Amino acid sequence: MRAVIQRVTKASCTVDHIITGQIEQGLLVFLGIEEGDTSTDIIWLGQKLTNLRIFSDENGLMNKSVQDVQGNILLISQFTLFAQTKKGNRPSFIRAAKPQKAEPLYAEMAQYLNKSLGKEVQLGIFGGDMKIDLLNDGPVTIIMNTKDKDNF
């Protein structure tokens, strides 16, 4: 499972001119799911997302988590995080999980985050043609991969 995490002051997802999810201060999380991913990946990444200290404290240091600042999360599924570009110029997405596997894991991650934050995370539409609008704060952007836990 891969995630691109952005600290934002606001973010929204629109599908067919309808806003499906929007937040103010919090995290915009692009989530890519791989064939071998399981609930264990959700637990590890979910804990990291809710406890990652990337929000400023009163001294301007990154010491607070999204929970500490009572922020929100906008969770967007993004299979393109598993693009392989080694051969040619057209990316291959063969490592990305098929929708039948990925969609339930995306929903499971949303449920895990709902429970951890004590409030509902905002969502995109799985498989939808989403338009994402965001104001990156910092900018702070972090990439995580559950298959490479030793480096995160």
Buried (B, 14 or more C-beta within 10 A) or exposed (E): BBBBBBBBBBBBBBBEEEEBBBBEBBBBBBBBBBEEBEEEBBBBBBEBBBEBEBBBEEEEEBEBBBBEBEBBBBBBBBBEBBBEEEEEEEEEEEBBBEBEBBBEBBEBBBBBBBEBBEEEBBBBBBEBEBBBEBEBBEEBEBEBBBEEEEEB
